[in-house]
Amino acid sequence: MTPIGEVIAANTTAFSLVMSGRFGDELPVKFGSLVKTETNGLKIFGVVALIEHAPTEPNRKIAPHGKPKDALKREMPQVFELLQTECRALIVGYAHRGALTQSFPPAPPDLHDFAYPTTDDEQEAFFSKPPAFLRMLLNSRDVAPDELIVACLRNHLPRLSRPRLVEIGKELAYLFGDDHRRLESILLRVHE
């Protein structure tokens, strides 16, 4: 399997990676995708919560060139060599010896580990569990959690059976308490 990127920062709640390939290529994942990395016998799963285009040097400022991107690629290809796409994934579970748990792993991914898209079987196993990952996404302070939940459920809708969607809806209703409008907003947008 081809890696989507390399881990450049990690803790027990999230990991960041620089995407593989050249800047401007089609992205191998999107906001809300389930991704994984493997380290020390653990498969660590995360939901992509942020995708950012940035210069390779943090102190370098991007200057506009006033040209369409295609012309810029032809005339000044070196500009794109100085850019990269970074991705941040919130950790939502891990698997050890085949047992998948929706909680934080005992240790974060290692730096320079590769990250990969999840397989159909891994997605099936992840979403067949009770949806404890929803609370983890809701507790995130770095992103708009409602938008992340909508994107995650939309991206994986083909894998979610009707009973599984009902279970997810019940869990969200429990987590939101009396905030019925918030729940309705999420559930309506998942099917748009």
N, CA and C of each residue as an Amber inpcrd file, in Angstrom:
protein
   576
   0.8400000  -1.1780000   0.0000000   0.0000000   0.0000000   0.0000000
   0.8860000   1.2420000   0.0000000   0.5200000   2.2120000  -0.7880000
   1.2930000   3.4440000  -0.9110000   0.9740000   4.3830000   0.2430000
   2.0030000   4.9020000   0.9180000   1.7380000   5.8340000   2.0200000
   1.1790000   7.1550000   1.5140000   0.3660000   7.8010000   2.3560000
  -0.1580000   9.1280000   2.0010000   0.7310000  10.2260000   2.5510000
   1.6140000   9.8730000   3.4930000   2.4910000  10.8790000   4.0640000
   3.3510000  10.3190000   5.1790000   4.1380000  11.2120000   5.7630000
   5.0830000  10.8420000   6.8170000   4.8030000  11.6710000   8.0680000
   4.7530000  11.0020000   9.2160000   4.4430000  11.6570000  10.4830000
   5.5720000  12.6110000  10.8740000   5.1970000  13.8770000  11.1500000
   6.1850000  14.8930000  11.5360000   5.9640000  15.4000000  12.9620000
   4.8160000  15.0840000  13.5440000   4.5250000  15.4550000  14.9360000
   3.4560000  14.4950000  15.4400000   3.5480000  14.1300000  16.7100000
   2.5710000  13.1830000  17.2500000   2.4870000  13.2990000  18.7570000
   1.2910000  13.0860000  19.2660000   1.0820000  12.9080000  20.6940000
  -0.0150000  11.8470000  20.8480000  -0.4910000  11.6260000  22.0330000
  -1.4640000  10.5430000  22.2160000  -2.8560000  10.8920000  21.7260000
  -3.1040000  12.1430000  21.3200000  -4.4240000  12.5340000  20.8350000
  -4.4750000  12.8690000  19.3500000  -3.3170000  13.1260000  18.7320000
  -3.3100000  13.5260000  17.3210000  -1.9320000  13.2930000  16.7110000
  -1.9060000  13.2310000  15.3800000  -0.6250000  13.2070000  14.6830000
  -0.7320000  14.0480000  13.4280000   0.4020000  14.6390000  13.0470000
   0.4820000  15.4630000  11.8450000   1.4210000  14.7980000  10.8670000
   1.1360000  14.9770000   9.5900000   2.0000000  14.4020000   8.5670000
   2.1180000  15.3370000   7.3910000   3.2150000  15.1860000   6.6730000
   3.4030000  15.8860000   5.4130000   3.0100000  14.9000000   4.3260000
   2.1240000  15.3450000   3.4500000   1.6190000  14.4830000   2.3790000
   2.7200000  14.1240000   1.3960000   2.6570000  12.9180000   0.8900000
   3.5960000  12.4540000  -0.1450000   3.2230000  13.0940000  -1.4770000
   4.1260000  13.0390000  -2.4050000   3.8610000  13.5520000  -3.7440000
   4.2110000  15.0160000  -3.8610000   3.9690000  15.5440000  -5.0330000
   4.2840000  16.9450000  -5.3080000   3.1220000  17.8270000  -4.9060000
   3.4440000  19.0410000  -4.4780000   2.4020000  19.9950000  -4.1380000
   1.5370000  20.2490000  -5.3730000   0.2470000  20.2880000  -5.1840000
  -0.6660000  20.5350000  -6.2900000  -1.2510000  19.2650000  -6.8710000
  -0.6730000  18.0980000  -6.5240000  -1.2670000  16.8350000  -6.9680000
  -2.5960000  16.6480000  -6.2480000  -3.4130000  15.7420000  -6.7670000
  -4.6670000  15.4270000  -6.0940000  -4.3650000  14.8270000  -4.7200000
  -5.0970000  15.2650000  -3.7110000  -4.8550000  14.7890000  -2.3540000
  -5.3380000  13.3530000  -2.1840000  -4.5700000  12.5230000  -1.4870000
  -4.9560000  11.1220000  -1.3020000  -6.0300000  10.9160000  -0.2300000
  -6.3030000  11.9370000   0.5720000  -7.3520000  11.8800000   1.5870000
  -8.0850000  13.2170000   1.6000000  -9.2050000  13.2420000   2.2940000
  -9.9330000  14.4870000   2.4350000 -10.3730000  14.6700000   3.8820000
 -10.8570000  15.8420000   4.1880000 -11.3410000  16.1780000   5.5220000
 -12.3530000  15.1130000   5.9570000 -12.1230000  14.5180000   7.1220000
 -13.0310000  13.4960000   7.6470000 -12.6640000  12.0680000   7.2850000
 -11.5960000  11.8560000   6.5060000 -11.1720000  10.5010000   6.1410000
 -10.5620000   9.7760000   7.3350000 -10.7460000   8.4700000   7.3760000
 -10.1190000   7.6280000   8.3930000  -8.7790000   7.1560000   7.8430000
  -7.6990000   7.4520000   8.5600000  -6.3480000   7.0720000   8.1430000
  -5.6920000   6.2770000   9.2690000  -4.5180000   5.7040000   8.9700000
  -3.8250000   4.9110000   9.9970000  -2.3250000   5.0770000   9.8750000
  -1.6710000   4.7660000  10.9590000  -0.2240000   4.6510000  10.9720000
   0.1010000   3.4530000  11.8580000   1.2330000   2.8380000  11.6260000
   1.6030000   1.6640000  12.4120000   2.9300000   1.9110000  13.1030000
   2.9750000   1.5900000  14.3910000   4.1840000   1.7840000  15.1630000
   4.2320000   0.7880000  16.3190000   5.3390000   0.1570000  16.4970000
   5.5480000  -0.7740000  17.6190000   4.4060000  -1.7670000  17.8120000
   3.9270000  -2.3340000  16.7300000   2.8660000  -3.3340000  16.8170000
   1.4640000  -2.7680000  16.9870000   1.3280000  -1.4450000  17.0090000
   0.0130000  -0.8080000  17.1080000  -0.3760000  -0.2080000  15.7710000
  -1.6150000  -0.3980000  15.3920000  -2.2000000   0.3200000  14.2710000
  -2.9880000   1.4530000  14.9030000  -2.6270000   2.6750000  14.6120000
  -3.2870000   3.8280000  15.2180000  -4.1420000   4.5110000  14.1550000
  -5.4300000   4.7070000  14.4860000  -6.3900000   5.2830000  13.5460000
  -6.6730000   6.7330000  13.9010000  -6.7930000   7.5640000  12.8710000
  -7.1180000   8.9700000  13.0720000  -8.0950000   9.4500000  12.0210000
  -8.8370000  10.4820000  12.3620000  -9.7410000  11.1340000  11.4130000
  -9.0910000  12.4450000  10.9930000  -8.9550000  12.6460000   9.6930000
  -8.3180000  13.8540000   9.1630000  -9.1600000  15.0630000   9.5590000
  -8.5750000  15.9300000  10.3880000  -9.2920000  17.0740000  10.9390000
  -8.8090000  18.4110000  10.3770000  -7.7000000  18.3930000   9.6680000
  -7.1670000  19.6260000   9.1010000  -6.2470000  19.2780000   7.9380000
  -6.4040000  19.9930000   6.8580000  -5.4940000  19.8820000   5.7140000
  -5.0380000  21.3020000   5.4060000  -3.7310000  21.4830000   5.3270000
  -3.1960000  22.8330000   5.1540000  -2.0820000  22.8430000   4.1190000
  -2.1710000  23.7780000   3.1890000  -1.0830000  24.0240000   2.2430000
  -0.1880000  25.0860000   2.8760000   1.1170000  24.8420000   2.8840000
   2.0310000  25.7700000   3.5520000   3.4130000  25.7000000   2.9090000
   4.2420000  26.7150000   3.1570000   5.6100000  26.6460000   2.6560000
   6.4050000  25.5960000   3.4320000   7.4320000  25.0400000   2.8070000
   8.2620000  24.0470000   3.4790000   9.0680000  24.6720000   4.6100000
   9.3730000  25.9450000   4.5000000  10.0810000  26.6800000   5.5580000
   9.0560000  27.5090000   6.3230000   8.9090000  27.2900000   7.6290000
   7.8640000  27.9780000   8.3860000   7.9690000  29.5090000   8.3870000
   9.1630000  30.0490000   8.2320000   9.3280000  31.5040000   8.2410000
   9.2000000  32.1280000   6.8600000   9.0240000  31.3110000   5.8530000
   8.9280000  31.8110000   4.4890000   7.4910000  32.2760000   4.2180000
   7.3590000  33.4580000   3.6690000   6.0430000  33.9980000   3.3540000
   5.7500000  33.7670000   1.8660000   4.5440000  33.3790000   1.5600000
   4.1380000  33.1470000   0.1720000   3.8190000  34.4930000  -0.4690000
   4.3980000  34.7210000  -1.6360000   4.1600000  35.9720000  -2.3720000
   3.3260000  35.6620000  -3.6180000   2.3330000  36.4890000  -3.9200000
   1.5500000  36.2700000  -5.1380000   2.3850000  36.5940000  -6.3830000
   2.1290000  35.8490000  -7.4460000   2.8630000  36.0700000  -8.6970000
   1.9730000  36.6230000  -9.8010000   0.6710000  36.6820000  -9.5770000
  -0.2370000  37.2660000 -10.5600000  -0.4110000  36.4430000 -11.8170000
  -0.1770000  35.1550000 -11.7400000  -0.3190000  34.2820000 -12.9070000
  -1.2280000  33.1130000 -12.5480000  -1.9600000  32.5820000 -13.5240000
  -2.7390000  31.3700000 -13.2620000  -1.8050000  30.2210000 -12.8650000
  -2.3290000  29.3000000 -12.0890000  -1.4970000  28.2210000 -11.5630000
  -0.8250000  27.4100000 -12.6750000  -1.5160000  27.1380000 -13.7690000
  -0.9140000  26.3760000 -14.8740000   0.2800000  27.1090000 -15.4690000
   0.1450000  28.4160000 -15.6740000   1.2460000  29.2100000 -16.2230000
   2.4050000  29.2630000 -15.2300000   2.0790000  29.3780000 -13.9670000
   3.1160000  29.4200000 -12.9350000   3.8930000  28.1020000 -12.8970000
   3.1840000  26.9800000 -13.0430000   3.8560000  25.6670000 -13.0630000
   4.8010000  25.5430000 -14.2530000   4.3940000  26.0790000 -15.4030000
   5.2430000  26.0200000 -16.6100000   6.4430000  26.9460000 -16.5130000
   6.2010000  28.1800000 -16.0970000   7.2250000  29.2070000 -16.1330000
   8.1220000  29.2460000 -14.8920000   7.5750000  28.8590000 -13.7460000
   8.3290000  28.9390000 -12.4920000   8.0740000  27.6960000 -11.6310000
   8.4340000  26.5170000 -12.1250000   8.1240000  25.2900000 -11.3750000
   8.7850000  25.2330000 -10.0020000   9.8570000  25.9740000  -9.8210000
  10.5480000  25.9590000  -8.5320000   9.6740000  26.4980000  -7.3970000
   8.6920000  27.3230000  -7.7210000   7.7880000  27.8630000  -6.7040000
   7.0890000  26.7150000  -5.9580000   6.7040000  25.6900000  -6.6970000
   5.9540000  24.5840000  -6.0920000   6.8470000  23.6240000  -5.3120000
   8.1470000  23.6970000  -5.5470000   9.0830000  22.8780000  -4.7790000
   9.1970000  23.3710000  -3.3400000   8.7840000  24.5970000  -3.0980000
   8.8960000  25.2010000  -1.7730000   7.5870000  25.1160000  -0.9820000
   6.6170000  24.3480000  -1.4980000   5.3180000  24.2090000  -0.8540000
   5.0490000  22.7520000  -0.5090000   4.2360000  22.5450000   0.5070000
   3.8520000  21.1860000   0.8890000   2.4340000  21.2100000   1.4570000
   1.8430000  20.0430000   1.5540000   0.5290000  19.9130000   2.1620000
   0.6840000  19.1100000   3.4450000   0.2270000  19.7020000   4.5290000
   0.2610000  19.0350000   5.8250000  -1.1510000  18.6250000   6.2090000
  -1.2200000  17.5990000   7.0150000  -2.4960000  17.0380000   7.4240000
  -2.4110000  16.7210000   8.9120000  -3.4830000  16.9800000   9.6370000
  -3.5440000  16.6440000  11.0710000  -4.7140000  15.6950000  11.2680000
  -4.4560000  14.5970000  11.9490000  -5.4930000  13.6010000  12.2200000
  -5.6930000  13.4680000  13.7230000  -6.9450000  13.5040000  14.1440000
  -7.2720000  13.2710000  15.5500000  -7.3500000  11.7700000  15.7630000
  -6.6640000  11.2780000  16.7610000  -6.6420000   9.8450000  17.0280000
  -7.9920000   9.4180000  17.6010000  -8.5580000   8.3610000  17.0120000
  -9.8750000   7.8720000  17.4270000  -9.8570000   6.3950000  17.7980000
  -8.6900000   5.7580000  17.7300000  -8.6370000   4.3510000  18.1070000
  -7.3200000   3.7150000  17.7260000  -7.1840000   2.4580000  18.1440000
  -5.9940000   1.7010000  17.7910000  -6.3230000   0.2200000  17.8080000
  -5.4930000  -0.5400000  17.1240000  -5.6420000  -1.9960000  17.1000000
  -4.3260000  -2.6100000  17.5460000  -4.4320000  -3.5940000  18.4200000
  -3.2610000  -4.3200000  18.9040000  -3.6190000  -5.7970000  18.9030000
  -2.8110000  -6.5760000  18.1760000  -3.0530000  -8.0100000  18.0330000
  -4.4720000  -8.2990000  17.5430000  -4.9290000  -7.4730000  16.6100000
  -6.2300000  -7.6790000  15.9940000  -7.4090000  -7.1150000  16.7560000
  -7.2250000  -6.7130000  17.9940000  -8.3280000  -6.1560000  18.7840000
  -8.3680000  -4.6410000  18.6070000  -9.4680000  -4.1300000  18.0720000
  -9.6210000  -2.7050000  17.8090000 -10.3620000  -2.0400000  18.9650000
  -9.8250000  -0.9150000  19.4230000 -10.4070000  -0.1630000  20.5310000
 -10.5730000   1.2860000  20.1090000 -11.7250000   1.8680000  20.3590000
 -11.9300000   3.2830000  20.0730000 -11.5820000   4.0880000  21.3200000
 -10.3010000   4.3020000  21.4960000  -9.7760000   5.1280000  22.5840000
  -8.3560000   5.5350000  22.2000000  -7.7320000   6.3440000  23.0480000
  -6.3770000   6.7730000  22.7490000  -5.4070000   5.6140000  22.9520000
  -4.3740000   5.5390000  22.1290000  -3.3920000   4.4630000  22.2580000
  -2.4890000   4.6830000  23.4690000  -1.8090000   3.6360000  23.9250000
  -0.9060000   3.7910000  25.0650000   0.3170000   4.6500000  24.7490000
   0.6420000   4.7930000  23.4750000   1.7860000   5.6230000  23.0520000
   1.4470000   6.2340000  21.6930000   2.0010000   7.3990000  21.4020000
   1.7230000   8.0340000  20.1100000   2.4810000   7.3470000  18.9780000
   2.1040000   7.6540000  17.7380000   2.8980000   7.1610000  16.6050000
   4.3160000   7.7190000  16.6900000   5.2630000   7.0150000  16.1230000
   6.6390000   7.5050000  16.0800000   6.7980000   8.5150000  14.9480000
   7.7050000   9.4500000  15.1370000   8.0300000  10.3870000  14.0690000
   8.6490000   9.6230000  12.9140000   8.3560000  10.0350000  11.7330000
   8.8290000   9.4470000  10.4780000   8.1480000   8.1200000  10.1350000
   7.1440000   7.7030000  10.9270000   6.3100000   6.5820000  10.4900000
   5.5110000   7.0570000   9.2840000   5.1120000   6.1330000   8.4470000
   4.2690000   6.4880000   7.3170000   2.8080000   6.3420000   7.7070000
   1.9700000   7.1680000   7.1080000   0.5200000   7.0840000   7.2960000
  -0.0890000   6.5600000   6.0000000  -1.1850000   5.8280000   6.1420000
  -1.8210000   5.1620000   5.0060000  -3.3320000   5.3820000   5.0450000
  -3.9800000   5.2680000   3.8910000  -5.4450000   5.2340000   3.9380000
  -5.8640000   3.8980000   4.5680000  -7.0230000   3.8690000   5.1790000
  -7.5000000   2.6110000   5.7500000  -8.1130000   1.7540000   4.6540000
  -8.0360000   0.4440000   4.8340000  -8.6260000  -0.4900000   3.8720000
 -10.1260000  -0.5980000   4.1340000 -10.8330000  -1.1900000   3.2050000
 -12.2690000  -1.4180000   3.3860000 -12.5300000  -2.2600000   4.6350000
 -11.7110000  -3.2950000   4.8410000 -11.8880000  -4.1620000   6.0100000
 -11.6510000  -3.3980000   7.3150000 -10.6460000  -2.5290000   7.3310000
 -10.3700000  -1.7380000   8.5340000 -11.5060000  -0.7590000   8.8240000
 -12.0410000  -0.1550000   7.7720000 -13.1720000   0.7510000   7.9610000
 -14.3860000  -0.0170000   8.4710000 -14.6180000  -1.1860000   7.9100000
 -15.7350000  -2.0270000   8.3550000 -15.5830000  -2.3820000   9.8290000
 -14.3790000  -2.7870000  10.2330000 -14.1250000  -3.1430000  11.6320000
 -14.2900000  -1.9240000  12.5450000 -13.7830000  -0.7780000  12.1140000
 -13.8660000   0.4230000  12.9360000 -15.3180000   0.8450000  13.1480000
 -16.0850000   0.9150000  12.0670000 -17.4560000   1.4030000  12.1640000
 -18.4450000   0.3490000  12.6650000 -17.9860000  -0.8910000  12.8360000
 -18.8660000  -1.9080000  13.4140000 -18.8730000  -1.8360000  14.9390000
 -17.9430000  -1.0890000  15.5080000 -17.8660000  -0.9100000  16.9580000
 -18.8970000   0.1300000  17.4150000 -19.2930000   0.0970000  18.6980000
 -20.1150000   1.2030000  19.2130000 -19.3750000   2.5250000  18.9820000
 -20.0950000   3.5900000  18.6140000 -19.4390000   4.8340000  18.1540000
 -18.8570000   5.7120000  19.2630000 -17.9270000   5.1700000  20.0320000
 -17.2550000   5.9440000  21.0850000 -16.3930000   7.0590000  20.4950000
 -15.9910000   6.9060000  19.2410000 -15.1300000   7.9080000  18.6080000
 -15.8150000   9.2690000  18.4930000 -17.1500000   9.2850000  18.5110000
 -17.8750000  10.5530000  18.3620000 -17.5580000  11.5100000  19.5110000
 -17.4860000  10.9850000  20.7210000 -17.1520000  11.8300000  21.8760000
 -15.7430000  12.4010000  21.7110000 -14.8300000  11.5980000  21.1680000
 -13.4510000  12.0660000  20.9730000 -13.4200000  13.2310000  19.9780000
 -14.2240000  13.1280000  18.9200000 -14.2740000  14.2070000  17.9330000
 -14.9360000  15.4520000  18.5290000 -15.9950000  15.2500000  19.3080000
 -16.6920000  16.3900000  19.9170000 -15.8310000  17.1340000  20.9190000
 -14.9210000  16.4430000  21.5580000 -14.0730000  17.0740000  22.5650000
 -12.8750000  17.7980000  21.9720000 -12.7000000  17.7180000  20.6710000
 -11.5660000  18.3840000  20.0390000 -11.7560000  19.8910000  20.0680000
 -10.7180000  20.5910000  20.4430000 -10.7770000  22.0530000  20.5020000
 -10.1180000  22.6880000  19.2680000  -9.4470000  21.8800000  18.4660000
  -8.6980000  22.4170000  17.3280000  -9.5320000  22.5990000  16.0660000
 -10.6960000  21.9730000  16.0180000 -11.5120000  22.0100000  14.8050000
 -12.9610000  22.2740000  15.1830000 -13.7890000  22.5100000  14.1770000
 -15.2310000  22.5940000  14.3950000 -15.7440000  21.1480000  14.4370000
 -16.0190000  20.6120000  15.6170000 -16.3370000  19.1890000  15.7260000
 -17.5790000  18.7630000  14.9430000 -18.5860000  19.6220000  14.8750000
 -19.7910000  19.2510000  14.1250000 -19.4540000  19.0350000  12.6460000
 -18.6460000  19.9310000  12.0870000 -18.2560000  19.8150000  10.6750000
 -17.4290000  18.5540000  10.4440000 -16.5730000  18.2410000  11.3990000
 -15.7460000  17.0430000  11.2800000 -16.6000000  15.7730000  11.3290000
 -17.5790000  15.7400000  12.2100000 -18.4720000  14.5730000  12.2910000
 -19.2580000  14.4220000  10.9980000 -19.7840000  15.5220000  10.4740000
 -20.5210000  15.4680000   9.2070000 -19.6290000  14.9170000   8.1010000
 -18.4120000  15.4430000   7.9780000 -17.4900000  15.0000000   6.9210000
 -17.1210000  13.5330000   7.1000000 -16.8420000  13.1170000   8.3230000
 -16.4660000  11.7240000   8.5840000 -17.6040000  10.7740000   8.2010000
 -18.8120000  11.1000000   8.6330000 -19.9520000  10.2290000   8.3210000
 -20.2590000  10.2360000   6.8300000 -20.1650000  11.3910000   6.1830000
 -20.3880000  11.4510000   4.7250000 -19.3720000  10.5910000   3.9750000
 -18.1000000  10.7140000   4.3620000 -17.0430000   9.9700000   3.6770000
 -17.2200000   8.4630000   3.8020000 -17.8070000   8.0160000   4.8950000
 -17.9020000   6.5840000   5.1550000 -19.3390000   6.0670000   5.0960000
 -20.2480000   6.8820000   4.5710000 -21.6610000   6.5150000   4.5000000
 -21.9090000   5.1740000   3.8080000 -21.1950000   4.8690000   2.7140000
 -21.4390000   3.5660000   2.0690000 -21.1370000   2.3680000   2.9850000
 -20.3230000   2.5570000   3.9980000 -19.9620000   1.4680000   4.9160000
 -20.9290000   1.3530000   6.0900000 -21.8050000   2.3390000   6.2380000
 -22.6630000   2.3890000   7.4140000 -24.0590000   1.8550000   7.0900000
 -24.4090000   0.7630000   7.7120000 -25.7420000   0.1900000   7.5250000
 -26.7720000   1.0680000   8.2280000 -28.0190000   0.8550000   7.9090000
 -29.0810000   1.6290000   8.5590000 -29.0560000   1.4490000  10.0830000
 -28.9450000   0.2030000  10.6000000 -28.8670000   0.0620000  12.0670000
 -27.6560000   0.7830000  12.6710000 -26.5360000   0.8000000  11.9480000
 -25.3510000   1.4940000  12.4440000 -25.6050000   3.0030000  12.4810000
 -26.2740000   3.5400000  11.4350000 -26.5990000   4.9690000  11.4180000
 -27.5480000   5.3340000  12.5600000 -28.4960000   4.4660000  12.8530000
 -29.4140000   4.6970000  13.9750000 -28.6250000   4.7310000  15.2800000
 -27.6840000   3.8040000  15.4360000 -26.8580000   3.7770000  16.6410000
 -26.0310000   5.0590000  16.7740000 -25.4750000   5.5250000  15.6620000
 -24.7080000   6.7760000  15.6700000 -25.6190000   7.9440000  16.0310000
 -26.8280000   7.9740000  15.4570000 -27.7920000   9.0260000  15.7740000
 -28.1650000   9.0290000  17.2530000 -28.3630000   7.8520000  17.8220000
 -28.6900000   7.7550000  19.2510000 -27.5310000   8.2470000  20.1160000
 -26.3200000   7.8840000  19.7300000 -25.1530000   8.3270000  20.5020000
 -25.0160000   9.8420000  20.4420000 -25.2140000  10.4210000  19.2560000
 -25.1520000  11.8780000  19.1300000 -26.2580000  12.5370000  19.9550000
 -27.4670000  11.9630000  19.9460000 -28.5730000  12.5100000  20.7410000
 -28.2060000  12.5020000  22.2270000 -27.5930000  11.4280000  22.6750000
 -27.1580000  11.3370000  24.0670000 -26.0920000  12.3960000  24.3740000
 -25.1000000  12.5210000  23.4800000 -24.0010000  13.4660000  23.7030000
 -24.4740000  14.9270000  23.6750000 -25.4710000  15.2320000  22.8450000
 -25.9580000  16.6070000  22.7200000 -27.0210000  16.9650000  23.7530000
 -27.5680000  15.9800000  24.4210000 -28.5890000  16.2680000  25.4280000
 -29.7900000  16.9500000  24.8060000 -30.0990000  18.1430000  25.2630000
 -31.2900000  18.8660000  24.7890000 -31.0350000  19.7420000  23.5680000
 -29.8540000  19.6700000  23.0070000 -29.5390000  20.5130000  21.8490000
 -30.0100000  19.8150000  20.5680000 -31.3360000  19.7970000  20.3760000
 -31.9400000  19.0850000  19.2490000 -31.6010000  19.7220000  17.9050000
 -31.4740000  21.0310000  17.8810000 -31.1350000  21.7250000  16.6240000
 -29.7430000  21.3220000  16.1340000 -28.8220000  21.1900000  17.0480000
 -27.4510000  20.7890000  16.6830000 -27.4600000  19.3820000  16.0950000
 -28.1740000  18.4800000  16.7530000 -28.2900000  17.1080000  16.2570000
 -28.9390000  17.0900000  14.8780000 -30.0230000  17.8190000  14.7200000
 -30.7240000  17.8740000  13.4410000 -29.8160000  18.4210000  12.3420000
 -29.0430000  19.4310000  12.6580000 -28.1220000  20.0270000  11.6800000
 -27.1170000  18.9980000  11.1670000 -26.5680000  18.2120000  12.0690000
 -25.5890000  17.1930000  11.6700000 -26.2520000  16.1040000  10.8310000
 -27.3610000  15.5780000  11.3150000 -28.0060000  14.4590000  10.6240000
 -28.5080000  14.8540000   9.2330000 -29.0250000  16.0450000   9.0820000
 -29.5010000  16.4960000   7.7570000 -28.3440000  16.6470000   6.7850000
 -27.2160000  17.1770000   7.2530000 -26.1030000  17.4420000   6.3540000
 -25.3380000  16.1800000   5.9560000 -25.4320000  15.1300000   6.7350000
 -24.7500000  13.8770000   6.3860000 -25.2840000  13.3370000   5.0660000
 -26.5560000  13.5250000   4.8190000 -27.1860000  12.9580000   3.6160000
 -27.3020000  13.9290000   2.4540000 -26.7510000  15.1370000   2.5900000
 -26.8150000  16.1160000   1.4850000 -26.0020000  15.6810000   0.3060000
